[in-house]
Amino acid sequence: MSIAENIAEVRRRIAAAARETGREPGEITLVGASKMNDAAACREAIAAGIDALGENRVQEMQQKLKENAYEGAPLHFIGHLQRNKVKQVVGFVTLIQSVGSEELLDEIEKVAAARNLTQDVLLEVNVGQEEAKSGFFPDQVFSAAETALERPHIRVRGLMTIPPADAEPDANVRYFEKVRSLYVDISSNLFHNKLNYLSMGMSGDYEDAVRAGATMVRVGSAIFGARDYAQTK
């Protein structure tokens, strides 16, 4: 199937999952996770109406920016962001989805202030409390949101999470529901119910994420096909 056909199928599945819980399909933003896909694939996804594209790697993103790969769609950064790469991302993307430490918040604020802009971000929730993974633990998220509110050049738009890789499908749902609860709490108590994005779910579990309340899903292989990781070795 083509990228356009895959996007249509993903949207069909999103719509069905949304309607199961009384939601409108238009409430869910579809982000094409375009890691390891070339500029032509990005353009094909944009022509097919993808809502946004998301990149995991700064170097790859910078190369594709030079090729005008994202023209016509918002660009998100969805991968782990190192502090020394912040200058290459702030102002180049509409949304940084993976802000998982106060040190990273500080660096984004510093760069955004120097460039006289406001950077939209999502706070990443390490919902499985995995030591090897970045992100705020669930009991740290509220404090992190309060810290972000003190940064005038950062605007928090919501939360993002990735469940543990070894979680069973039913466990994923519980993780999604936990982050949804955090999202509602933070939105109502700190942001006057004006948060927009709860980014949960990837190719293998985006339907469950939508049922659990996601307003944004990040879908890669179900749109672009299986990635060939051998080419990176």
C-alpha positions as CSV (number, residue, x, y, z in Angstrom):
1,M,0.0,0.0,0.0
2,S,1.1,3.6,-0.6
3,I,1.8,6.1,2.1
4,A,-1.5,7.8,1.1
5,E,-3.4,4.5,1.5
6,N,-1.8,3.8,4.8
7,I,-2.7,7.3,6.1
8,A,-6.3,6.7,5.1
9,E,-6.4,3.3,6.9
10,V,-4.8,4.8,10.1
11,R,-7.4,7.6,10.0
12,R,-10.2,5.1,9.6
13,R,-9.0,3.2,12.7
14,I,-8.6,6.4,14.6
15,A,-12.1,7.4,13.7
16,A,-13.5,4.0,14.9
17,A,-11.6,4.2,18.2
18,A,-12.7,7.7,18.8
19,R,-16.4,7.0,18.2
20,E,-16.2,4.1,20.6
21,T,-15.7,6.6,23.4
22,G,-18.1,9.3,22.0
23,R,-15.4,11.5,20.5
24,E,-15.0,13.1,17.2
25,P,-12.2,11.8,14.9
26,G,-11.2,15.4,14.2
27,E,-10.1,15.8,17.8
28,I,-7.1,13.6,17.2
29,T,-3.9,14.9,15.5
30,L,-2.1,12.4,13.4
31,V,1.7,12.9,13.5
32,G,3.7,10.9,10.9
33,A,6.9,9.7,12.7
34,S,9.2,10.0,9.7
35,K,12.5,8.8,11.2
36,M,14.6,7.0,8.5
37,N,12.3,8.1,5.7
38,D,13.5,10.5,3.1
39,A,12.3,13.9,2.0
40,A,10.2,12.3,-0.8
41,A,8.3,10.2,1.7
42,C,7.7,13.2,3.9
43,R,6.3,15.1,0.9
44,E,4.1,12.2,0.0
45,A,2.7,12.1,3.5
46,I,2.0,15.9,3.4
47,A,0.3,15.6,0.1
48,A,-1.9,12.9,1.6
49,G,-3.0,15.3,4.3
50,I,-0.9,14.2,7.3
51,D,-1.5,16.7,10.2
52,A,2.2,17.0,11.2
53,L,5.5,15.2,10.8
54,G,7.7,14.2,13.7
55,E,11.5,13.6,13.8
56,N,13.5,11.7,16.4
57,R,17.0,12.7,15.3
58,V,18.4,16.2,15.1
59,Q,20.9,15.5,12.4
60,E,18.4,13.8,10.1
61,M,15.9,16.6,10.8
62,Q,18.4,19.3,9.9
63,Q,19.3,17.5,6.6
64,K,15.6,17.2,5.6
65,L,15.0,20.8,6.5
66,K,17.6,21.8,3.9
67,E,15.7,19.7,1.4
68,N,12.4,21.4,2.3
69,A,10.9,18.0,3.2
70,Y,8.4,19.5,5.7
71,E,7.0,22.3,3.6
72,G,3.2,22.4,4.0
73,A,2.9,20.7,7.5
74,P,4.0,21.4,11.0
75,L,7.2,19.8,12.2
76,H,7.5,18.2,15.7
77,F,10.6,16.9,17.5
78,I,9.5,13.6,19.1
79,G,12.8,12.0,20.1
80,H,15.2,12.3,23.0
81,L,16.7,15.7,23.0
82,Q,20.1,16.4,24.4
83,R,20.8,19.8,25.9
84,N,23.7,20.3,23.5
85,K,21.3,19.9,20.5
86,V,18.7,22.4,21.7
87,K,20.0,25.2,19.5
88,Q,19.4,23.1,16.5
89,V,15.7,22.5,17.4
90,V,14.3,25.5,19.1
91,G,12.6,27.7,16.6
92,F,12.9,25.1,13.8
93,V,9.9,23.0,15.0
94,T,6.4,23.9,16.0
95,L,6.4,21.5,19.0
96,I,9.0,19.7,21.1
97,Q,7.2,16.7,22.4
98,S,9.9,15.2,24.5
99,V,10.9,17.6,27.3
100,G,11.7,15.4,30.2
101,S,13.9,17.3,32.7
102,E,14.1,20.7,34.3
103,E,17.6,21.1,32.9
104,L,16.2,20.7,29.4
105,L,13.5,23.2,30.2
106,D,16.2,25.7,31.3
107,E,18.2,25.2,28.1
108,I,15.1,25.6,25.9
109,E,14.2,28.8,27.8
110,K,17.7,30.1,27.3
111,V,17.8,29.5,23.6
112,A,14.2,30.7,23.0
113,A,14.9,33.9,24.9
114,A,18.0,34.6,22.9
115,R,16.0,34.2,19.7
116,N,13.0,36.2,21.0
117,L,10.5,33.5,20.5
118,T,8.2,31.2,22.5
119,Q,8.7,27.5,22.1
120,D,5.7,25.2,22.4
121,V,6.5,21.9,24.3
122,L,5.0,18.8,25.8
123,L,6.2,17.4,29.1
124,E,7.3,13.8,28.7
125,V,6.0,11.4,31.3
126,N,8.1,8.4,32.1
127,V,5.0,6.5,33.1
128,G,6.8,3.2,33.7
129,Q,9.4,5.0,35.9
130,E,12.2,3.4,33.9
131,E,15.7,4.5,35.1
132,A,17.2,4.2,31.6
133,K,14.5,6.3,29.9
134,S,14.1,10.1,30.0
135,G,11.0,11.9,31.2
136,F,9.4,13.0,34.4
137,F,8.1,10.3,36.8
138,P,4.4,10.7,37.3
139,D,4.8,12.2,40.8
140,Q,7.2,14.9,39.3
141,V,5.0,16.1,36.4
142,F,2.9,18.6,38.4
143,S,6.0,20.3,39.8
144,A,7.6,20.3,36.3
145,A,4.6,22.0,34.9
146,E,4.8,24.7,37.6
147,T,8.5,25.2,36.7
148,A,7.7,25.5,33.0
149,L,5.1,28.2,33.8
150,E,7.9,30.3,35.3
151,R,9.7,30.2,31.9
152,P,8.3,33.1,29.8
153,H,9.7,31.7,26.5
154,I,8.2,28.2,27.0
155,R,4.5,27.3,26.5
156,V,3.4,23.9,27.7
157,R,0.7,22.5,25.4
158,G,0.3,19.1,27.1
159,L,1.9,15.8,27.9
160,M,3.5,13.0,26.0
161,T,4.3,9.4,27.1
162,I,5.7,6.1,25.8
163,P,4.8,3.0,27.8
164,P,7.5,0.5,28.7
165,A,8.5,-1.5,25.6
166,D,7.8,-4.8,27.2
167,A,4.3,-3.8,28.4
168,E,1.4,-6.1,27.4
169,P,-1.4,-4.4,25.5
170,D,-3.7,-4.3,28.5
171,A,-0.9,-2.8,30.5
172,N,-0.5,-0.1,27.9
173,V,-4.1,0.9,28.4
174,R,-3.5,1.3,32.1
175,Y,-0.4,3.4,31.5
176,F,-2.4,5.6,29.0
177,E,-5.2,6.1,31.5
178,K,-2.7,7.1,34.2
179,V,-1.2,9.8,32.0
180,R,-4.7,10.9,30.9
181,S,-5.5,11.4,34.6
182,L,-2.3,13.5,35.1
183,Y,-3.2,15.5,32.0
184,V,-6.7,16.4,33.3
185,D,-5.3,17.3,36.8
186,I,-2.6,19.6,35.4
187,S,-4.8,21.1,32.8
188,S,-7.6,22.0,35.3
189,N,-5.3,23.1,38.2
190,L,-2.5,25.0,36.4
191,F,-3.6,25.8,32.8
192,H,-7.3,26.7,33.1
193,N,-8.3,23.7,31.0
194,K,-6.4,25.1,28.1
195,L,-3.9,22.3,27.4
196,N,-4.4,20.9,23.8
197,Y,-2.3,17.8,23.4
198,L,-2.1,14.4,25.1
199,S,0.4,12.6,22.8
200,M,0.1,8.9,23.4
201,G,0.2,5.9,21.1
202,M,2.4,4.7,18.2
203,S,1.9,2.2,15.4
204,G,1.2,-0.8,17.6
205,D,-1.2,0.8,20.1
206,Y,-2.6,4.1,18.8
207,E,-6.1,2.8,18.8
208,D,-5.9,1.9,22.5
209,A,-4.4,5.3,23.1
210,V,-7.3,7.1,21.4
211,R,-9.8,5.1,23.4
212,A,-7.9,6.2,26.6
213,G,-8.1,9.8,25.7
214,A,-5.1,10.7,23.4
215,T,-5.6,13.8,21.3
216,M,-2.4,13.1,19.4
217,V,-0.8,9.9,18.1
218,R,2.7,9.4,16.6
219,V,2.5,6.7,13.9
220,G,5.6,5.6,11.9
221,S,5.7,2.1,10.4
222,A,2.0,1.9,9.9
223,I,2.3,4.9,7.6
224,F,5.8,4.6,6.1
225,G,6.4,0.9,6.3
226,A,8.9,-1.1,8.4
227,R,12.2,0.7,9.0
228,D,15.4,-0.9,7.9
229,Y,17.6,-0.5,10.9
230,A,20.5,-2.4,9.2
231,Q,21.2,0.7,7.1
232,T,22.3,2.6,10.3
233,K,24.9,0.0,11.2
